[in-house]
């Protein structure tokens, strides 16, 4: 079964049913580590995987482990991309601006490395953050610790939330409204991004 780009973005359930664990791992790696993967589904894919696990279509523990590992390796790859090619990336990629690097340096100094954990739960930001961390040469040992914590909380936690949601909603209703549920998750996950953009415009 061939999936279009729009299916890949808007229908994570179809992605999982087509490519299963391999699709889950590949997409999460790209979304968390490769800048060009910022448009890929992350939260919605994890929620969909949890819902499918609740329906016994996937194994919950396998999904949680693979999600955490893919998220950890993805962020690590993003860090080294930034560490090696950071200035070039931020001067060539259109939607990134060189001033983001200095802002990231100040943000890490002010808020600490817990930013790496919080950014996991914000679309687009979680894709950019590890590359920024590598670009400003954040201590790799500390980055690895917070990367691991964030990967476990996000990869495992969001999947578990989807699983518990699937256990609460009756199967017939779940099958009928799974895309609606995923759509709500996508909208809610982007609220912090919108609020931050509005805050910056006001200031």
C-alpha positions, 0 to 999 in steps of 0.5 A: 500500500502506497502512502502519499505525503499528506497521508504520512502527515495526517494519518499516522494510523495508516502509517503504523498499519502499513509499516508497523514498528519500522515506520514508527522507528524511522519517522521518530528518528527523522522527526527528532534528529533531522531538521528536514523531518520537522513536518513529520508526526511525532505526538500523533504517531505515539498516540496512534501507536498507543491506541493500536496497542490498546486494540492489541494491534501492536505490543505496548512495551515494544512501541515504548522501547522503540519510541524512546530509543529512536527519540534518543538516537535522533536527538543525538544525531541532531546534536552532532549535526549541529556540532559539526555543521551548525553555523552552515546549517543556520546560514543556509536553511531558510526557516532557520535564522543565525540569531537563533543560535545566540538566543539558544545560548542565552536560553540554555544559560538561563533555563538550564538543560531541562529545556531539552526535556520540555522541548520534547513535547513541543512540535518543531521545537523538539526537532530544532533543539538538539541541533541548536544544542550541538551548535552552541557546543552544549556539554555532551555528557549533560546533553546525553543525560537530559536527552535520555530522560526526555526520550523516556518521558516523551516516547514512553509517556505519550505512548502510554497516554494513548494506550490508557485512552484506548482502554477507556474508550469502547472499541467501536467508538475508538475505531470510528473516531481514532482520526478525530482523536489524533487530530485533537492531539495535533492541534493541542500539541501546537498550542505552545508554539502558537503562544510563543510566537504571539508572545514574541510578536507582542514583545 
